[in-house]
Amino acid sequence: MSSLFSELTFKRGPSIKNRFMLAPLTNSQSHADGVLSDEEFHWLTMRAKGGFGLTMTCAAHVQAIGQGFPGQLGIFDDKHIKGLERLADAIKREGSVSICQLHHAGMRSPEDLIKQTPVCPSNNEELGARALSENEVKEIVNDFISAAIRAESAGFDGVELHGAHGYLLCQFFSSETNQREDEYGGNLTNRSRILFEILDGIRARCHPNFMVGVRLSPERFGMKLDDSVIIAKRLCDEGNIDFLDMSLWDVFKEPMEEDKKGASLLSYFTEIDRGDVRLGIAGQIRTPDEAEKALASGVDWIMLGRAAILHHDFPLLMQNEPKFQPLTNPVSREHLAKEGLSEKFIEYMASWKGFVAE
């Protein structure tokens, strides 16, 4: 039996039955006010039924002004709790661990969507975003913590903080987008302060067994690999998280930075002394062979995105069919509908070049 189907334990929270996690995927299926829709419920619970050991929501925004895309799941108001309760319960009844990803788009919030000027660590002329005041930064810290408390009250096993892909937390980490001169700007300790304050708050106010993870991306959006490694090391050293989720775009690639080439991008993170922190990766894992190769690289679990869109039951198919080979893109709209994608989600996927057959 492949080690992909072995159990994985964590410092806190439940163990997962295998090493497959559903990646947090933008899908534009929720209601305009952030309330969970039947379409999003169906999409996510199909993956739990399909054998994923952990099922993670799409990015759920912790402030109304932090919305990053239409139809985004919300967790910034108590009105969202009822739908989240239904979702967490259904995921867990399928034997899958339930995680809600917490998110704020910052300067990447479209102004026409949020109906006000988007916010950023510093003024950003390119995207028309304004700098947050120090009090507003502290409000964001509190709103991330409040969102985690909502997720816990809704029955989720844990949360993941979205610190990747150029969204607000990542905007703070980057010396390009963060030009602040207060305690949230300057050196990397200050630029990452917001993340560690959120983690401290969640640990202080949620149950001791509540799972917490962080997603990082080490390249693009103004991120430097060395900075990402330093943040990852500190997260592991301090032990306030249970898992680190590295979004690499391609788990087998070399770094973009010339002086870092010669080793895989992933190796910079597998070499970290992680203690009790579990490491997972996402990026271009699409076939059983790639899943095996990715796990063998020294990580604890893998995340599937596109592969999980094409096959809601990828883990079960791989486990039960020795010769299983997933479909390749482009695929038909009819196939995606059978795999639990709503028309809204299919339209979104059609914006990805070569994904949907036209």
VEXVEXFI-195882 format. One line per 5 residues: number of its first residue (from 1); for each residue x negated, y, z negated of C-alpha. Coordinates in Angstrom, 1 decimal, always signed. Layout:
# VEXVEXFI-195882
NUM	X/Y/Z  ...
END
This chain:
# VEXVEXFI-195882
1	+0.0/+0.0/+0.0  -1.3/+3.5/+0.9  -2.3/+5.7/-2.0  +0.1/+8.2/-0.6  +2.8/+6.1/-2.2
6	+1.2/+6.0/-5.7  +2.6/+8.0/-8.6  +1.1/+11.3/-9.6  +1.2/+12.7/-13.1  +0.8/+16.3/-14.2
11	-0.2/+18.0/-17.4  +3.3/+19.2/-17.8  +6.7/+18.1/-16.4  +7.7/+14.9/-14.8  +5.5/+12.7/-12.6
16	+6.2/+12.4/-8.9  +6.8/+9.0/-7.3  +4.5/+9.6/-4.3  +2.1/+12.2/-2.9  +4.5/+13.9/-0.5
21	+5.8/+17.4/-1.2  +8.1/+19.4/+0.9  +6.4/+22.6/+1.8  +8.4/+25.9/+1.0  +9.8/+26.7/+4.4
26	+11.4/+29.9/+5.6  +14.8/+29.0/+7.0  +17.1/+32.0/+6.9  +20.1/+29.9/+5.8  +21.2/+31.5/+2.5
31	+23.9/+34.2/+2.1  +23.1/+37.8/+2.6  +23.2/+38.4/-1.2  +20.7/+35.6/-1.8  +23.3/+33.1/-3.0
36	+22.6/+29.5/-2.0  +24.6/+28.4/+1.0  +25.9/+24.9/+1.8  +23.6/+24.9/+4.8  +20.5/+25.4/+2.7
41	+21.7/+22.9/+0.1  +22.2/+20.3/+2.8  +18.7/+21.0/+4.4  +16.9/+20.6/+1.1  +18.8/+17.7/-0.4
46	+18.3/+15.7/+2.8  +14.5/+15.9/+2.2  +14.9/+14.8/-1.4  +17.0/+11.8/-0.1  +14.3/+11.3/+2.6
51	+11.7/+10.2/+0.0  +9.8/+13.4/-0.8  +8.4/+13.1/-4.3  +8.7/+16.8/-4.8  +11.1/+19.1/-3.1
56	+10.4/+22.9/-3.1  +12.7/+25.6/-2.2  +11.9/+28.3/+0.4  +10.5/+31.5/-1.1  +13.1/+32.9/-3.4
61	+12.7/+36.7/-4.0  +12.5/+38.0/-7.5  +13.6/+41.6/-6.6  +16.1/+42.8/-4.1  +13.4/+45.1/-2.7
66	+11.1/+42.1/-2.3  +13.2/+40.3/+0.4  +11.1/+39.2/+3.3  +13.5/+37.8/+5.8  +17.3/+37.6/+6.5
71	+19.2/+34.8/+4.8  +16.5/+34.5/+2.1  +17.3/+32.6/-1.1  +17.5/+34.9/-4.1  +16.6/+34.5/-7.8
76	+16.6/+38.1/-8.9  +20.1/+38.1/-10.4  +22.1/+35.8/-12.7  +24.7/+35.4/-9.8  +22.2/+33.1/-8.2
81	+22.1/+30.7/-11.0  +25.2/+28.7/-10.2  +24.0/+27.7/-6.7  +20.5/+27.0/-8.0  +22.0/+24.7/-10.7
86	+23.8/+22.7/-8.0  +20.6/+22.4/-6.0  +18.2/+21.4/-8.8  +20.7/+18.8/-10.0  +21.1/+17.3/-6.6
91	+17.3/+17.2/-5.9  +16.6/+15.4/-9.2  +19.4/+12.9/-8.7  +17.6/+11.7/-5.6  +14.5/+11.0/-7.7
96	+12.6/+14.1/-6.4  +11.0/+16.7/-8.6  +12.5/+20.1/-8.2  +10.4/+23.3/-7.8  +11.6/+26.8/-7.0
101	+9.1/+29.1/-5.3  +9.0/+32.7/-6.6  +8.2/+35.4/-4.1  +8.0/+39.1/-3.4  +7.2/+40.3/+0.2
106	+5.9/+43.7/-0.9  +4.9/+45.7/+2.2  +6.1/+42.9/+4.4  +9.7/+43.5/+3.4  +11.5/+44.9/+6.5
111	+12.8/+48.4/+5.8  +15.9/+47.8/+7.8  +16.7/+44.8/+5.7  +16.1/+46.2/+2.2  +17.4/+49.6/+3.1
116	+14.6/+51.4/+1.4  +10.8/+52.0/+1.7  +8.9/+48.7/+1.1  +6.4/+48.7/-1.7  +2.7/+47.8/-1.8
121	-0.2/+48.0/-4.3  -1.3/+51.1/-2.3  +0.2/+53.3/+0.4  +0.1/+51.5/+3.7  +0.6/+53.7/+6.7
126	+0.7/+50.8/+9.2  +3.8/+49.2/+7.6  +5.2/+52.4/+6.1  +5.0/+51.1/+2.5  +4.5/+53.2/-0.6
131	+2.3/+52.5/-3.6  +3.9/+51.1/-6.7  +3.6/+53.1/-9.9  +2.0/+51.4/-12.8  +5.4/+51.0/-14.5
136	+6.8/+49.4/-11.3  +4.0/+46.9/-11.4  +4.9/+46.0/-14.9  +8.5/+45.6/-13.9  +7.5/+43.2/-11.1
141	+5.6/+41.2/-13.7  +8.7/+41.0/-15.8  +10.9/+40.2/-12.9  +8.7/+37.2/-11.9  +8.9/+36.0/-15.5
146	+12.7/+36.5/-15.5  +13.0/+34.6/-12.3  +11.1/+31.7/-13.8  +13.5/+31.7/-16.8  +16.4/+31.6/-14.4
151	+14.9/+28.7/-12.6  +14.4/+26.9/-15.8  +18.0/+27.6/-17.0  +19.2/+26.3/-13.6  +17.5/+23.0/-14.3
156	+14.4/+23.2/-12.1  +11.4/+21.2/-13.2  +9.2/+24.1/-12.5  +8.2/+27.1/-10.3  +5.5/+28.0/-7.9
161	+4.2/+31.6/-7.6  +3.7/+32.6/-4.0  +0.3/+34.3/-3.9  -0.4/+33.6/-0.2  +0.2/+34.8/+3.3
166	-0.1/+38.5/+2.7  +2.9/+38.8/+0.4  +2.9/+41.0/-2.6  +0.6/+39.0/-5.0  -1.8/+38.5/-2.1
171	-1.7/+42.2/-1.3  -2.9/+42.8/-4.9  -5.8/+40.3/-4.5  -7.0/+41.9/-1.2  -9.5/+44.7/-1.5
176	-8.2/+45.9/+1.9  -4.6/+46.4/+0.8  -5.3/+47.2/-2.9  -6.9/+50.6/-3.3  -5.6/+51.2/-6.8
181	-7.7/+52.9/-9.4  -5.8/+51.7/-12.5  -6.0/+48.4/-14.3  -4.5/+46.6/-11.3  -7.1/+47.7/-8.8
186	-10.9/+47.8/-8.3  -12.7/+44.6/-9.1  -11.2/+41.2/-8.5  -10.3/+40.7/-12.2  -8.1/+43.8/-12.0
191	-6.8/+43.0/-8.6  -5.6/+39.6/-9.8  -4.4/+40.8/-13.1  -0.8/+40.8/-12.0  -0.9/+37.0/-11.4
196	-2.4/+36.1/-14.7  +0.0/+38.4/-16.6  +2.9/+36.7/-14.9  +1.5/+33.3/-15.8  +1.0/+34.3/-19.4
201	+4.6/+35.6/-19.6  +6.0/+32.4/-18.2  +4.0/+30.3/-20.6  +5.2/+32.4/-23.5  +8.9/+32.4/-22.6
206	+9.5/+29.0/-20.8  +9.5/+25.5/-22.3  +6.0/+24.1/-23.0  +6.7/+21.3/-20.5  +7.9/+23.6/-17.7
211	+5.7/+23.1/-14.6  +4.0/+26.1/-12.9  +2.0/+26.2/-9.7  +0.4/+28.8/-7.6  +0.1/+29.0/-3.8
216	-3.0/+30.7/-2.4  -4.3/+31.2/+1.2  -8.0/+31.8/+1.5  -8.1/+33.6/+4.8  -6.4/+36.3/+6.8
221	-4.3/+39.2/+5.4  -7.5/+40.8/+3.9  -8.5/+37.7/+1.8  -12.1/+36.7/+1.4  -13.0/+33.1/+0.8
226	-15.2/+33.9/-2.2  -12.4/+35.8/-3.9  -9.9/+32.9/-3.3  -12.4/+30.5/-4.8  -12.9/+32.7/-7.9
231	-9.2/+33.0/-8.5  -8.7/+29.2/-8.0  -11.5/+28.5/-10.4  -10.0/+30.8/-13.1  -6.6/+29.3/-12.6
236	-8.1/+25.8/-13.2  -10.3/+26.9/-16.1  -7.5/+28.7/-18.0  -5.1/+25.8/-17.6  -1.9/+27.7/-17.5
241	-0.9/+26.1/-14.2  -0.2/+22.4/-13.4  -0.9/+22.5/-9.7  -2.7/+24.6/-7.1  -1.2/+24.7/-3.6
246	-3.7/+25.7/-0.9  -2.1/+26.8/+2.3  -4.9/+26.5/+4.9  -3.0/+26.6/+8.3  -5.2/+23.6/+9.3
251	-6.5/+21.4/+6.5  -9.3/+20.1/+8.7  -10.8/+23.4/+9.9  -14.0/+25.3/+9.0  -13.8/+28.7/+7.4
256	-13.4/+31.8/+9.6  -16.3/+33.6/+7.9  -19.5/+32.9/+9.8  -21.7/+32.5/+6.7  -19.3/+29.9/+5.3
261	-19.2/+27.6/+8.3  -20.8/+24.2/+8.3  -18.4/+22.8/+5.7  -14.6/+22.4/+5.8  -12.5/+25.2/+4.4
266	-10.9/+22.7/+2.1  -14.2/+21.6/+0.6  -14.6/+24.9/-1.1  -11.6/+24.0/-3.3  -12.0/+20.2/-3.7
271	-15.5/+21.0/-5.2  -13.9/+23.0/-8.0  -13.8/+21.4/-11.5  -10.1/+21.4/-11.7  -9.6/+19.8/-15.1
276	-5.9/+18.7/-15.4  -4.8/+20.9/-12.5  -3.6/+19.0/-9.4  -4.6/+20.2/-6.0  -2.4/+20.0/-2.9
281	-2.8/+21.2/+0.6  -0.7/+22.3/+3.6  -1.6/+22.9/+7.2  -1.2/+20.9/+10.4  -0.5/+17.5/+8.7
286	+1.8/+16.0/+11.2  +1.2/+12.2/+11.6  +0.6/+9.3/+9.2  -3.1/+9.2/+10.2  -3.5/+12.9/+9.4
291	-1.6/+12.4/+6.1  -4.0/+9.6/+5.1  -7.1/+11.6/+6.2  -5.9/+14.7/+4.3  -5.3/+12.8/+1.0
296	-8.7/+11.1/+1.4  -10.4/+14.5/+1.5  -10.3/+14.8/-2.3  -6.8/+16.3/-3.0  -4.0/+15.0/-5.1
301	-1.1/+15.5/-2.8  -0.1/+16.8/+0.6  +2.6/+19.2/+1.7  +4.6/+18.7/+5.0  +6.2/+21.5/+6.8
306	+6.8/+21.0/+10.5  +6.6/+17.3/+10.1  +9.4/+17.5/+7.5  +11.5/+19.6/+9.8  +11.3/+16.9/+12.5
311	+11.9/+14.0/+10.2  +13.7/+14.6/+6.9  +12.7/+11.1/+5.8  +9.0/+11.2/+6.9  +7.9/+9.5/+3.7
316	+10.4/+6.6/+4.0  +9.6/+6.1/+7.7  +5.9/+6.0/+7.0  +6.4/+3.6/+4.1  +8.8/+1.2/+5.9
321	+7.7/+1.3/+9.5  +4.1/+0.4/+10.0  +4.0/+1.8/+13.5  +5.9/+5.0/+12.8  +4.8/+7.9/+14.9
326	+6.7/+11.2/+14.5  +8.2/+13.1/+17.4  +6.1/+15.8/+19.0  +7.3/+19.3/+20.0  +9.3/+20.5/+21.7
331	+12.4/+18.8/+20.4  +16.0/+19.3/+21.2  +18.4/+21.5/+19.2  +20.6/+18.3/+18.9  +17.8/+16.5/+17.1
336	+17.2/+19.4/+14.7  +20.9/+19.6/+13.9  +20.8/+15.8/+13.1  +17.9/+16.5/+10.8  +19.9/+19.0/+8.7
341	+19.0/+22.3/+10.3  +21.8/+24.9/+10.6  +22.2/+27.0/+13.7  +20.5/+29.9/+11.9  +17.5/+27.7/+11.1
346	+17.3/+26.3/+14.6  +17.3/+29.9/+16.0  +14.5/+30.8/+13.7  +12.5/+27.7/+14.8  +13.1/+28.7/+18.4
351	+11.0/+31.8/+17.7  +8.0/+29.4/+17.1  +6.4/+28.9/+20.5  +6.9/+25.4/+21.9  +8.9/+24.1/+18.9
356	+12.4/+23.9/+20.4  +13.2/+22.6/+23.9  +15.0/+25.2/+25.9
END
